[in-house]
Amino acid sequence: MSDPALPKGASVVVIGAGVTGLSAAWWLARDGYDVVVLDKGIVGWEASGRNGGGCSHYQSPLFVEEQRLWPQMDELLGYPTEHRPERIILQRDQHLLDHYRAVGRMCTALGYRVDDLDSQQAQELVPLTDGSCLGGIHLRFGGHANPQRTVQAYAWALQDLGGKIFQHCPALSIEVAGGKAVAVNTPRGRIECDALVVAAGPQTGMLLEPLGVNFPITSARAEMIVTEPAPLMAIGGVDGNGLYGRQTMRGNLAFGGGPHEWIDMEPTGPAARPVSPLARNLARRVAEMFPKAAHLNVIRSWAGVIENTPDGRPIIDRLTDPANVTVATLSGVGFGLSPASGHAIRDLVVDGSCSFAEISKLGLARFAALEPDWRERRGWAA
């Protein structure tokens, strides 16, 4: 995917080839902008290609656009994302079941149908569970997609539009002159820009700090496990028991769900990728949610590094100083929101405001009075 020579400049440079940066670059390239994407590794190598694939973020101001776009993404990108509509949330705890049924009523009031499921209905729709499941809700929207396929689709679609991706080419520093970002320095040379998007995941704060921008995030290792194939269910997107994930098109159960392992970061990535103790815990919870699949072996696990903001909500904002820099972190929910977040970032870069949603609540200013030791106060230190 990488061109051999870094160009001297581009209309827009995007730092970060995760799903957010790639979507933003694709949206910009659709409008004819000359876009270059830089990444320290390869596309989608962190959490963007290693997540549950859910597309149902009903609490986000980007939700309506997320739901509008996902059914169109295969056609728009020209490559498969393996998007599948609908999702089910199961519960074995009555209090949590009541909570999610209230969430379902909220979504229905917004015009997105959600059906309550009793235990028998849940077992009919999710035949891998049993009577220990008290019931659930059936979201007739959202669904899930394949993270690896989707990242590839964004990257290939961007390149089809003339965009360039430089892998193993980390941004080392950002040059500023006259109140604007004018260039990005990399090991392969310097590239000038008219506008800059920083969507570098856990490295975003490190890149912005020398510019006098406080971008509060901390990093965690989020793990998932994959089982042997199980019989295919009609609806593969199932959450519950503290888990998120999906059944793949081959039948494998791919699930994660914390708790996260807080880690230290360096400019080129995590200081270490420790072996997490969570795989056994995840396997137990998957077996509890799907008792009829409890005999399946776990065949692999993986982890991606995710960034978290102090309130757990995304940051999408265009800075006033430097004035041509747009910043974004999706705080662990970037995959599903990527069609909409890329559109929002495109709008901020080109027009200065989002055209389809009120996203001021995602601005950086909400952290102006944040306590300096916020990580330690929340117990989020490595």
ZALOKE-290304 format. One record per residue (C-alpha): residue number from 1; residue in three letters; x, y, z. Coordinates in steps of 0.001 Angstrom, whole numbers, plus 500000, padded with zeros to 6 digits. Example, Ala and Ser with C-alpha at 12.3 -4.5 7.8 and 13.67 -1.06 7.14 Angstrom:
<rs>
<r i="1" aa="Ala" c1="512300" c2="495500" c3="507800"/>
<r i="2" aa="Ser" c1="513670" c2="498940" c3="507140"/>
</rs>
This chain:
<rs>
<r i="1" aa="Met" c1="500000" c2="500000" c3="500000"/>
<r i="2" aa="Ser" c1="502901" c2="502418" c3="500541"/>
<r i="3" aa="Asp" c1="504358" c2="504496" c3="497739"/>
<r i="4" aa="Pro" c1="508180" c2="504389" c3="497582"/>
<r i="5" aa="Ala" c1="508725" c2="508137" c3="497823"/>
<r i="6" aa="Leu" c1="507015" c2="510546" c3="500198"/>
<r i="7" aa="Pro" c1="505636" c2="513535" c3="498255"/>
<r i="8" aa="Lys" c1="506775" c2="517026" c3="499150"/>
<r i="9" aa="Gly" c1="503264" c2="518091" c3="500031"/>
<r i="10" aa="Ala" c1="499548" c2="517368" c3="499973"/>
<r i="11" aa="Ser" c1="496303" c2="519269" c3="500398"/>
<r i="12" aa="Val" c1="495528" c2="517257" c3="503521"/>
<r i="13" aa="Val" c1="497839" c2="515054" c3="505561"/>
<r i="14" aa="Val" c1="496124" c2="512548" c3="507851"/>
<r i="15" aa="Ile" c1="498166" c2="511089" c3="510703"/>
<r i="16" aa="Gly" c1="496835" c2="507654" c3="511559"/>
<r i="17" aa="Ala" c1="495688" c2="504808" c3="509306"/>
<r i="18" aa="Gly" c1="493158" c2="503454" c3="511741"/>
<r i="19" aa="Val" c1="489539" c2="503302" c3="510741"/>
<r i="20" aa="Thr" c1="488864" c2="506939" c3="511722"/>
<r i="21" aa="Gly" c1="491803" c2="508383" c3="509802"/>
<r i="22" aa="Leu" c1="491114" c2="506206" c3="506762"/>
<r i="23" aa="Ser" c1="487439" c2="507141" c3="506691"/>
<r i="24" aa="Ala" c1="488268" c2="510843" c3="506975"/>
<r i="25" aa="Ala" c1="490833" c2="510523" c3="504178"/>
<r i="26" aa="Trp" c1="488320" c2="508682" c3="501984"/>
<r i="27" aa="Trp" c1="485656" c2="511341" c3="502520"/>
<r i="28" aa="Leu" c1="488157" c2="514070" c3="501629"/>
<r i="29" aa="Ala" c1="489412" c2="512219" c3="498549"/>
<r i="30" aa="Arg" c1="485802" c2="511832" c3="497373"/>
<r i="31" aa="Asp" c1="485698" c2="515631" c3="497180"/>
<r i="32" aa="Gly" c1="488856" c2="515717" c3="495101"/>
<r i="33" aa="Tyr" c1="491363" c2="516635" c3="497782"/>
<r i="34" aa="Asp" c1="494925" c2="515368" c3="497486"/>
<r i="35" aa="Val" c1="495260" c2="513246" c3="500639"/>
<r i="36" aa="Val" c1="498258" c2="511498" c3="502183"/>
<r i="37" aa="Val" c1="497873" c2="509164" c3="505169"/>
<r i="38" aa="Leu" c1="500834" c2="508401" c3="507456"/>
<r i="39" aa="Asp" c1="501009" c2="505544" c3="509951"/>
<r i="40" aa="Lys" c1="503664" c2="504177" c3="512295"/>
<r i="41" aa="Gly" c1="502671" c2="500594" c3="511382"/>
<r i="42" aa="Ile" c1="500199" c2="499158" c3="508908"/>
<r i="43" aa="Val" c1="496561" c2="500029" c3="508297"/>
<r i="44" aa="Gly" c1="494211" c2="499026" c3="511079"/>
<r i="45" aa="Trp" c1="496927" c2="497302" c3="513081"/>
<r i="46" aa="Glu" c1="495695" c2="498452" c3="516485"/>
<r i="47" aa="Ala" c1="492073" c2="498393" c3="517653"/>
<r i="48" aa="Ser" c1="490604" c2="499340" c3="514253"/>
<r i="49" aa="Gly" c1="491161" c2="495845" c3="512890"/>
<r i="50" aa="Arg" c1="490769" c2="494084" c3="516243"/>
<r i="51" aa="Asn" c1="487331" c2="494752" c3="517722"/>
<r i="52" aa="Gly" c1="483815" c2="493388" c3="517933"/>
<r i="53" aa="Gly" c1="482616" c2="495067" c3="514751"/>
<r i="54" aa="Gly" c1="479464" c2="496566" c3="516274"/>
<r i="55" aa="Cys" c1="477601" c2="499329" c3="514410"/>
<r i="56" aa="Ser" c1="474935" c2="500406" c3="516920"/>
<r i="57" aa="His" c1="476069" c2="503478" c3="518887"/>
<r i="58" aa="Tyr" c1="472694" c2="504887" c3="519859"/>
<r i="59" aa="Gln" c1="474149" c2="507252" c3="522486"/>
<r i="60" aa="Ser" c1="476320" c2="509178" c3="520025"/>
<r i="61" aa="Pro" c1="475371" c2="512396" c3="518195"/>
<r i="62" aa="Leu" c1="476744" c2="510598" c3="515125"/>
<r i="63" aa="Phe" c1="474219" c2="507762" c3="515516"/>
<r i="64" aa="Val" c1="471703" c2="508820" c3="512855"/>
<r i="65" aa="Glu" c1="474418" c2="509231" c3="510231"/>
<r i="66" aa="Glu" c1="476016" c2="505952" c3="511314"/>
<r i="67" aa="Gln" c1="472731" c2="504156" c3="510695"/>
<r i="68" aa="Arg" c1="472136" c2="505909" c3="507378"/>
<r i="69" aa="Leu" c1="475534" c2="505016" c3="505982"/>
<r i="70" aa="Trp" c1="476323" c2="501457" c3="507081"/>
<r i="71" aa="Pro" c1="473842" c2="499735" c3="504736"/>
<r i="72" aa="Gln" c1="475448" c2="501648" c3="501847"/>
<r i="73" aa="Met" c1="479114" c2="501177" c3="502672"/>
<r i="74" aa="Asp" c1="479862" c2="498161" c3="500466"/>
<r i="75" aa="Glu" c1="478483" c2="500031" c3="497473"/>
<r i="76" aa="Leu" c1="480101" c2="503354" c3="498369"/>
<r i="77" aa="Leu" c1="483529" c2="501844" c3="498995"/>
<r i="78" aa="Gly" c1="483363" c2="499288" c3="496200"/>
<r i="79" aa="Tyr" c1="484713" c2="496571" c3="498492"/>
<r i="80" aa="Pro" c1="483035" c2="494237" c3="501011"/>
<r i="81" aa="Thr" c1="482770" c2="495113" c3="504680"/>
<r i="82" aa="Glu" c1="480627" c2="492049" c3="505483"/>
<r i="83" aa="His" c1="478080" c2="494346" c3="507131"/>
<r i="84" aa="Arg" c1="475080" c2="492473" c3="508511"/>
<r i="85" aa="Pro" c1="472019" c2="494315" c3="509865"/>
<r i="86" aa="Glu" c1="470359" c2="493819" c3="513261"/>
<r i="87" aa="Arg" c1="471768" c2="492932" c3="516643"/>
<r i="88" aa="Ile" c1="470669" c2="491117" c3="519792"/>
<r i="89" aa="Ile" c1="471537" c2="491882" c3="523405"/>
<r i="90" aa="Leu" c1="471044" c2="488975" c3="525827"/>
<r i="91" aa="Gln" c1="471001" c2="489156" c3="529612"/>
<r i="92" aa="Arg" c1="471247" c2="486653" c3="532460"/>
<r i="93" aa="Asp" c1="470719" c2="489389" c3="535078"/>
<r i="94" aa="Gln" c1="467222" c2="490844" c3="535616"/>
<r i="95" aa="His" c1="468480" c2="494309" c3="536552"/>
<r i="96" aa="Leu" c1="470545" c2="494555" c3="533359"/>
<r i="97" aa="Leu" c1="467678" c2="493136" c3="531311"/>
<r i="98" aa="Asp" c1="465406" c2="495897" c3="532620"/>
<r i="99" aa="His" c1="468089" c2="498463" c3="531795"/>
<r i="100" aa="Tyr" c1="468468" c2="497320" c3="528189"/>
<r i="101" aa="Arg" c1="464711" c2="497142" c3="527679"/>
<r i="102" aa="Ala" c1="464601" c2="500799" c3="528753"/>
<r i="103" aa="Val" c1="467325" c2="501495" c3="526198"/>
<r i="104" aa="Gly" c1="465199" c2="499706" c3="523622"/>
<r i="105" aa="Arg" c1="462211" c2="501919" c3="524388"/>
<r i="106" aa="Met" c1="464433" c2="504975" c3="523985"/>
<r i="107" aa="Cys" c1="465612" c2="503789" c3="520553"/>
<r i="108" aa="Thr" c1="462058" c2="502976" c3="519471"/>
<r i="109" aa="Ala" c1="460987" c2="506501" c3="520457"/>
<r i="110" aa="Leu" c1="463718" c2="507804" c3="518140"/>
<r i="111" aa="Gly" c1="462260" c2="505790" c3="515278"/>
<r i="112" aa="Tyr" c1="464554" c2="502745" c3="515464"/>
<r i="113" aa="Arg" c1="462634" c2="499565" c3="516167"/>
<r i="114" aa="Val" c1="463642" c2="497391" c3="519105"/>
<r i="115" aa="Asp" c1="461704" c2="494288" c3="520167"/>
<r i="116" aa="Asp" c1="461708" c2="492825" c3="523676"/>
<r i="117" aa="Leu" c1="462572" c2="489126" c3="523841"/>
<r i="118" aa="Asp" c1="461529" c2="486682" c3="526528"/>
<r i="119" aa="Ser" c1="463724" c2="483681" c3="527311"/>
<r i="120" aa="Gln" c1="462099" c2="481408" c3="524736"/>
<r i="121" aa="Gln" c1="462249" c2="484001" c3="521968"/>
<r i="122" aa="Ala" c1="465913" c2="484686" c3="522791"/>
<r i="123" aa="Gln" c1="466723" c2="480980" c3="522529"/>
<r i="124" aa="Glu" c1="464943" c2="480726" c3="519173"/>
<r i="125" aa="Leu" c1="466929" c2="483648" c3="517734"/>
<r i="126" aa="Val" c1="470206" c2="482686" c3="519440"/>
<r i="127" aa="Pro" c1="470196" c2="478861" c3="519486"/>
<r i="128" aa="Leu" c1="473605" c2="478707" c3="521191"/>
<r i="129" aa="Thr" c1="472119" c2="480023" c3="524440"/>
<r i="130" aa="Asp" c1="469772" c2="478194" c3="526844"/>
<r i="131" aa="Gly" c1="467277" c2="478794" c3="529642"/>
<r i="132" aa="Ser" c1="469844" c2="480619" c3="531776"/>
<r i="133" aa="Cys" c1="469173" c2="483562" c3="529463"/>
<r i="134" aa="Leu" c1="466287" c2="485563" c3="530923"/>
<r i="135" aa="Gly" c1="465630" c2="487410" c3="527684"/>
<r i="136" aa="Gly" c1="466954" c2="490371" c3="525779"/>
<r i="137" aa="Ile" c1="466250" c2="492926" c3="523101"/>
<r i="138" aa="His" c1="466374" c2="492668" c3="519317"/>
<r i="139" aa="Leu" c1="467737" c2="495780" c3="517605"/>
<r i="140" aa="Arg" c1="466325" c2="495981" c3="514078"/>
<r i="141" aa="Phe" c1="469137" c2="498331" c3="513082"/>
<r i="142" aa="Gly" c1="472883" c2="498636" c3="513469"/>
<r i="143" aa="Gly" c1="474331" c2="495182" c3="513135"/>
<r i="144" aa="His" c1="478012" c2="494467" c3="512671"/>
<r i="145" aa="Ala" c1="480784" c2="494291" c3="510080"/>
<r i="146" aa="Asn" c1="484171" c2="492627" c3="509731"/>
<r i="147" aa="Pro" c1="486829" c2="495022" c3="511081"/>
<r i="148" aa="Gln" c1="489689" c2="493645" c3="508966"/>
<r i="149" aa="Arg" c1="487625" c2="493681" c3="505780"/>
<r i="150" aa="Thr" c1="486357" c2="497185" c3="506512"/>
<r i="151" aa="Val" c1="489797" c2="498664" c3="507125"/>
<r i="152" aa="Gln" c1="490991" c2="497133" c3="503848"/>
<r i="153" aa="Ala" c1="487928" c2="498492" c3="502063"/>
<r i="154" aa="Tyr" c1="488571" c2="502052" c3="503266"/>
<r i="155" aa="Ala" c1="492225" c2="501839" c3="502278"/>
<r i="156" aa="Trp" c1="491598" c2="500408" c3="498817"/>
<r i="157" aa="Ala" c1="488754" c2="502837" c3="498140"/>
<r i="158" aa="Leu" c1="490982" c2="505748" c3="499172"/>
<r i="159" aa="Gln" c1="493724" c2="504603" c3="496826"/>
<r i="160" aa="Asp" c1="491221" c2="504195" c3="493998"/>
<r i="161" aa="Leu" c1="490497" c2="507917" c3="494422"/>
<r i="162" aa="Gly" c1="494185" c2="508813" c3="494252"/>
<r i="163" aa="Gly" c1="494899" c2="508984" c3="497979"/>
<r i="164" aa="Lys" c1="498254" c2="507710" c3="499207"/>
<r i="165" aa="Ile" c1="499010" c2="505646" c3="502307"/>
<r i="166" aa="Phe" c1="502489" c2="505442" c3="503798"/>
<r i="167" aa="Gln" c1="502860" c2="502569" c3="506225"/>
<r i="168" aa="His" c1="505808" c2="502223" c3="508656"/>
<r i="169" aa="Cys" c1="506133" c2="506002" c3="508358"/>
<r i="170" aa="Pro" c1="505374" c2="507563" c3="511747"/>
<r i="171" aa="Ala" c1="504785" c2="511272" c3="512212"/>
<r i="172" aa="Leu" c1="507660" c2="512482" c3="514382"/>
<r i="173" aa="Ser" c1="506650" c2="516109" c3="514775"/>
<r i="174" aa="Ile" c1="504371" c2="518796" c3="513398"/>
<r i="175" aa="Glu" c1="505779" c2="522105" c3="512135"/>
<r i="176" aa="Val" c1="503739" c2="525247" c3="512827"/>
<r i="177" aa="Ala" c1="504147" c2="528708" c3="511281"/>
<r i="178" aa="Gly" c1="501796" c2="531672" c3="511250"/>
<r i="179" aa="Gly" c1="499269" c2="529914" c3="513448"/>
<r i="180" aa="Lys" c1="498906" c2="526943" c3="511118"/>
<r i="181" aa="Ala" c1="500413" c2="523495" c3="510725"/>
<r i="182" aa="Val" c1="502611" c2="523655" c3="507660"/>
<r i="183" aa="Ala" c1="504395" c2="520299" c3="507578"/>
<r i="184" aa="Val" c1="504836" c2="516911" c3="509216"/>
<r i="185" aa="Asn" c1="508282" c2="515428" c3="509779"/>
<r i="186" aa="Thr" c1="508753" c2="511674" c3="509295"/>
<r i="187" aa="Pro" c1="511732" c2="509294" c3="509054"/>
<r i="188" aa="Arg" c1="511210" c2="509371" c3="505298"/>
<r i="189" aa="Gly" c1="511269" c2="513137" c3="505004"/>
<r i="190" aa="Arg" c1="509137" c2="516216" c3="505439"/>
<r i="191" aa="Ile" c1="505694" c2="516628" c3="503895"/>
<r i="192" aa="Glu" c1="503954" c2="519994" c3="503689"/>
<r i="193" aa="Cys" c1="500196" c2="520354" c3="504092"/>
<r i="194" aa="Asp" c1="497388" c2="522873" c3="503712"/>
<r i="195" aa="Ala" c1="495355" c2="521100" c3="506400"/>
<r i="196" aa="Leu" c1="496171" c2="518411" c3="508944"/>
<r i="197" aa="Val" c1="494048" c2="515691" c3="510547"/>
<r i="198" aa="Val" c1="495489" c2="514027" c3="513641"/>
<r i="199" aa="Ala" c1="493744" c2="510707" c3="514283"/>
<r i="200" aa="Ala" c1="496761" c2="508856" c3="515627"/>
<r i="201" aa="Gly" c1="495032" c2="506942" c3="518388"/>
<r i="202" aa="Pro" c1="497115" c2="506759" c3="521566"/>
<r i="203" aa="Gln" c1="499895" c2="508859" c3="519997"/>
<r i="204" aa="Thr" c1="497593" c2="511824" c3="519331"/>
<r i="205" aa="Gly" c1="498290" c2="513542" c3="522632"/>
<r i="206" aa="Met" c1="502062" c2="513148" c3="522226"/>
<r i="207" aa="Leu" c1="501978" c2="514788" c3="518801"/>
<r i="208" aa="Leu" c1="499815" c2="517687" c3="519958"/>
<r i="209" aa="Glu" c1="501582" c2="518432" c3="523248"/>
<r i="210" aa="Pro" c1="504558" c2="520273" c3="521635"/>
<r i="211" aa="Leu" c1="501989" c2="522548" c3="519960"/>
<r i="212" aa="Gly" c1="500607" c2="523566" c3="523357"/>
<r i="213" aa="Val" c1="497451" c2="521459" c3="522929"/>
<r i="214" aa="Asn" c1="496348" c2="519374" c3="525905"/>
<r i="215" aa="Phe" c1="494674" c2="516291" c3="524461"/>
<r i="216" aa="Pro" c1="493717" c2="514089" c3="527428"/>
<r i="217" aa="Ile" c1="493771" c2="510384" c3="526605"/>
<r i="218" aa="Thr" c1="495219" c2="507274" c3="528143"/>
<r i="219" aa="Ser" c1="495893" c2="503913" c3="526572"/>
<r i="220" aa="Ala" c1="494652" c2="500410" c3="527207"/>
<r i="221" aa="Arg" c1="495074" c2="496957" c3="525736"/>
<r i="222" aa="Ala" c1="491702" c2="495494" c3="524714"/>
<r i="223" aa="Glu" c1="491682" c2="491753" c3="524145"/>
<r i="224" aa="Met" c1="489400" c2="489459" c3="522145"/>
<r i="225" aa="Ile" c1="489230" c2="485696" c3="521728"/>
<r i="226" aa="Val" c1="488128" c2="483566" c3="518765"/>
<r i="227" aa="Thr" c1="486686" c2="480064" c3="519039"/>
<r i="228" aa="Glu" c1="486368" c2="477194" c3="516647"/>
<r i="229" aa="Pro" c1="483375" c2="477519" c3="514285"/>
<r i="230" aa="Ala" c1="479903" c2="476945" c3="515684"/>
<r i="231" aa="Pro" c1="476714" c2="476368" c3="513660"/>
<r i="232" aa="Leu" c1="475781" c2="479619" c3="511960"/>
<r i="233" aa="Met" c1="473078" c2="481673" c3="513633"/>
<r i="234" aa="Ala" c1="470645" c2="483781" c3="511626"/>
<r i="235" aa="Ile" c1="471799" c2="486916" c3="513484"/>
<r i="236" aa="Gly" c1="475482" c2="486800" c3="514322"/>
<r i="237" aa="Gly" c1="475775" c2="490063" c3="516240"/>
<r i="238" aa="Val" c1="475098" c2="489247" c3="519900"/>
<r i="239" aa="Asp" c1="476106" c2="491170" c3="523027"/>
<r i="240" aa="Gly" c1="475669" c2="490238" c3="526663"/>
<r i="241" aa="Asn" c1="477375" c2="489071" c3="529857"/>
<r i="242" aa="Gly" c1="479693" c2="492059" c3="529619"/>
<r i="243" aa="Leu" c1="480788" c2="490974" c3="526122"/>
<r i="244" aa="Tyr" c1="480658" c2="492486" c3="522665"/>
<r i="245" aa="Gly" c1="481401" c2="490703" c3="519425"/>
<r i="246" aa="Arg" c1="479995" c2="488681" c3="516594"/>
<r i="247" aa="Gln" c1="479872" c2="485334" c3="514887"/>
<r i="248" aa="Thr" c1="482033" c2="485397" c3="511774"/>
<r i="249" aa="Met" c1="480792" c2="484181" c3="508414"/>
<r i="250" aa="Arg" c1="482710" c2="480932" c3="509051"/>
<r i="251" aa="Gly" c1="480944" c2="480451" c3="512369"/>
<r i="252" aa="Asn" c1="483756" c2="481448" c3="514756"/>
<r i="253" aa="Leu" c1="482720" c2="483335" c3="517882"/>
<r i="254" aa="Ala" c1="484864" c2="486486" c3="518203"/>
<r i="255" aa="Phe" c1="484277" c2="488280" c3="521507"/>
<r i="256" aa="Gly" c1="485898" c2="490739" c3="523881"/>
<r i="257" aa="Gly" c1="484752" c2="492868" c3="526745"/>
<r i="258" aa="Gly" c1="487369" c2="494021" c3="529201"/>
<r i="259" aa="Pro" c1="488401" c2="494860" c3="531760"/>
<r i="260" aa="His" c1="491047" c2="496839" c3="529919"/>
<r i="261" aa="Glu" c1="494716" c2="496570" c3="530788"/>
<r i="262" aa="Trp" c1="496141" c2="500087" c3="531136"/>
<r i="263" aa="Ile" c1="499541" c2="500488" c3="529509"/>
<r i="264" aa="Asp" c1="502236" c2="503084" c3="528963"/>
<r i="265" aa="Met" c1="502789" c2="504429" c3="525466"/>
<r i="266" aa="Glu" c1="505833" c2="505646" c3="523582"/>
<r i="267" aa="Pro" c1="505832" c2="507712" c3="520357"/>
<r i="268" aa="Thr" c1="506136" c2="504550" c3="518257"/>
<r i="269" aa="Gly" c1="503611" c2="502481" c3="520208"/>
<r i="270" aa="Pro" c1="503231" c2="500660" c3="523518"/>
<r i="271" aa="Ala" c1="506349" c2="500128" c3="525605"/>
<r i="272" aa="Ala" c1="505453" c2="496420" c3="525659"/>
<r i="273" aa="Arg" c1="502647" c2="494128" c3="524637"/>
<r i="274" aa="Pro" c1="502252" c2="492026" c3="527777"/>
<r i="275" aa="Val" c1="500500" c2="488683" c3="527792"/>
<r i="276" aa="Ser" c1="497097" c2="489494" c3="529218"/>
<r i="277" aa="Pro" c1="495418" c2="487333" c3="531864"/>
<r i="278" aa="Leu" c1="492001" c2="488062" c3="530339"/>
<r i="279" aa="Ala" c1="491710" c2="485221" c3="527808"/>
<r i="280" aa="Arg" c1="490499" c2="482694" c3="530391"/>
<r i="281" aa="Asn" c1="488025" c2="485211" c3="531800"/>
<r i="282" aa="Leu" c1="486662" c2="486002" c3="528329"/>
<r i="283" aa="Ala" c1="486350" c2="482300" c3="527502"/>
<r i="284" aa="Arg" c1="484353" c2="481673" c3="530676"/>
<r i="285" aa="Arg" c1="481934" c2="484506" c3="529904"/>
<r i="286" aa="Val" c1="481480" c2="483369" c3="526292"/>
<r i="287" aa="Ala" c1="480670" c2="479856" c3="527561"/>
<r i="288" aa="Glu" c1="478143" c2="481320" c3="530010"/>
<r i="289" aa="Met" c1="476426" c2="483337" c3="527276"/>
<r i="290" aa="Phe" c1="476505" c2="480461" c3="524757"/>
<r i="291" aa="Pro" c1="476274" c2="477248" c3="526846"/>
<r i="292" aa="Lys" c1="475681" c2="475133" c3="523739"/>
<r i="293" aa="Ala" c1="479055" c2="476300" c3="522405"/>
<r i="294" aa="Ala" c1="480942" c2="475829" c3="525689"/>
<r i="295" aa="His" c1="482788" c2="472814" c3="524281"/>
<r i="296" aa="Leu" c1="484490" c2="474850" c3="521551"/>
<r i="297" aa="Asn" c1="488218" c2="475479" c3="521804"/>
<r i="298" aa="Val" c1="489647" c2="478983" c3="521779"/>
<r i="299" aa="Ile" c1="491891" c2="478970" c3="518713"/>
<r i="300" aa="Arg" c1="493436" c2="482435" c3="518962"/>
<r i="301" aa="Ser" c1="493328" c2="485762" c3="520729"/>
<r i="302" aa="Trp" c1="494429" c2="489226" c3="519810"/>
<r i="303" aa="Ala" c1="494582" c2="492682" c3="521306"/>
<r i="304" aa="Gly" c1="494539" c2="496202" c3="519971"/>
<r i="305" aa="Val" c1="495625" c2="499354" c3="521763"/>
<r i="306" aa="Ile" c1="492752" c2="501757" c3="522310"/>
<r i="307" aa="Glu" c1="492726" c2="505300" c3="523614"/>
<r i="308" aa="Asn" c1="490278" c2="506513" c3="526248"/>
<r i="309" aa="Thr" c1="489192" c2="510057" c3="527070"/>
<r i="310" aa="Pro" c1="488407" c2="511051" c3="530680"/>
<r i="311" aa="Asp" c1="484628" c2="510852" c3="530118"/>
<r i="312" aa="Gly" c1="484761" c2="507920" c3="527695"/>
<r i="313" aa="Arg" c1="483280" c2="509958" c3="524843"/>
<r i="314" aa="Pro" c1="484911" c2="510837" c3="521525"/>
<r i="315" aa="Ile" c1="486775" c2="514022" c3="520752"/>
<r i="316" aa="Ile" c1="486182" c2="515438" c3="517264"/>
<r i="317" aa="Asp" c1="487184" c2="519072" c3="516936"/>
<r i="318" aa="Arg" c1="488871" c2="521631" c3="514733"/>
<r i="319" aa="Leu" c1="491418" c2="523616" c3="516674"/>
<r i="320" aa="Thr" c1="491687" c2="527394" c3="516701"/>
<r i="321" aa="Asp" c1="495446" c2="527265" c3="517183"/>
<r i="322" aa="Pro" c1="496841" c2="525834" c3="514949"/>
<r i="323" aa="Ala" c1="493791" c2="526846" c3="512943"/>
<r i="324" aa="Asn" c1="494029" c2="524221" c3="510206"/>
<r i="325" aa="Val" c1="494294" c2="521163" c3="512458"/>
<r i="326" aa="Thr" c1="491382" c2="518786" c3="513064"/>
<r i="327" aa="Val" c1="491761" c2="516242" c3="515858"/>
<r i="328" aa="Ala" c1="489862" c2="513048" c3="516505"/>
<r i="329" aa="Thr" c1="489764" c2="510176" c3="518919"/>
<r i="330" aa="Leu" c1="486718" c2="507942" c3="519200"/>
<r i="331" aa="Ser" c1="487604" c2="506579" c3="522656"/>
<r i="332" aa="Gly" c1="487039" c2="502909" c3="521953"/>
<r i="333" aa="Val" c1="483972" c2="503157" c3="519662"/>
<r i="334" aa="Gly" c1="485717" c2="504205" c3="516464"/>
<r i="335" aa="Phe" c1="484910" c2="501237" c3="514274"/>
<r i="336" aa="Gly" c1="481138" c2="501425" c3="514208"/>
<r i="337" aa="Leu" c1="481028" c2="505206" c3="514017"/>
<r i="338" aa="Ser" c1="483666" c2="505410" c3="511280"/>
<r i="339" aa="Pro" c1="481384" c2="506162" c3="508312"/>
<r i="340" aa="Ala" c1="479873" c2="509078" c3="510241"/>
<r i="341" aa="Ser" c1="483043" c2="510261" c3="512008"/>
<r i="342" aa="Gly" c1="484897" c2="510421" c3="508695"/>
<r i="343" aa="His" c1="482079" c2="512531" c3="507278"/>
<r i="344" aa="Ala" c1="482201" c2="514845" c3="510309"/>
<r i="345" aa="Ile" c1="485977" c2="515255" c3="510048"/>
<r i="346" aa="Arg" c1="485664" c2="516026" c3="506330"/>
<r i="347" aa="Asp" c1="483137" c2="518748" c3="507180"/>
<r i="348" aa="Leu" c1="485388" c2="520283" c3="509851"/>
<r i="349" aa="Val" c1="488392" c2="520311" c3="507506"/>
<r i="350" aa="Val" c1="486525" c2="521769" c3="504531"/>
<r i="351" aa="Asp" c1="483694" c2="523821" c3="506045"/>
<r i="352" aa="Gly" c1="484674" c2="524343" c3="509678"/>
<r i="353" aa="Ser" c1="481496" c2="522741" c3="511049"/>
<r i="354" aa="Cys" c1="479606" c2="519480" c3="510845"/>
<r i="355" aa="Ser" c1="476740" c2="519553" c3="508340"/>
<r i="356" aa="Phe" c1="474587" c2="516719" c3="509672"/>
<r i="357" aa="Ala" c1="474789" c2="516737" c3="513482"/>
<r i="358" aa="Glu" c1="475464" c2="518991" c3="516448"/>
<r i="359" aa="Ile" c1="478841" c2="517759" c3="517690"/>
<r i="360" aa="Ser" c1="479954" c2="520633" c3="519920"/>
<r i="361" aa="Lys" c1="479603" c2="518289" c3="522921"/>
<r i="362" aa="Leu" c1="482498" c2="516283" c3="521411"/>
<r i="363" aa="Gly" c1="484780" c2="519330" c3="521474"/>
<r i="364" aa="Leu" c1="488085" c2="519526" c3="523306"/>
<r i="365" aa="Ala" c1="487004" c2="522547" c3="525385"/>
<r i="366" aa="Arg" c1="485004" c2="520339" c3="527755"/>
<r i="367" aa="Phe" c1="488287" c2="519283" c3="529360"/>
<r i="368" aa="Ala" c1="489570" c2="522815" c3="530026"/>
<r i="369" aa="Ala" c1="489323" c2="522386" c3="533804"/>
<r i="370" aa="Leu" c1="490466" c2="518761" c3="533917"/>
<r i="371" aa="Glu" c1="492599" c2="517890" c3="536940"/>
<r i="372" aa="Pro" c1="496253" c2="517123" c3="535980"/>
<r i="373" aa="Asp" c1="496239" c2="513751" c3="537763"/>
<r i="374" aa="Trp" c1="492979" c2="512553" c3="536202"/>
<r i="375" aa="Arg" c1="494463" c2="509190" c3="535194"/>
<r i="376" aa="Glu" c1="495530" c2="508365" c3="538738"/>
<r i="377" aa="Arg" c1="492211" c2="509569" c3="540174"/>
<r i="378" aa="Arg" c1="490345" c2="507157" c3="537910"/>
<r i="379" aa="Gly" c1="492747" c2="504279" c3="538511"/>
<r i="380" aa="Trp" c1="493753" c2="504281" c3="534858"/>
<r i="381" aa="Ala" c1="497530" c2="504361" c3="535310"/>
<r i="382" aa="Ala" c1="499555" c2="501449" c3="533972"/>
</rs>
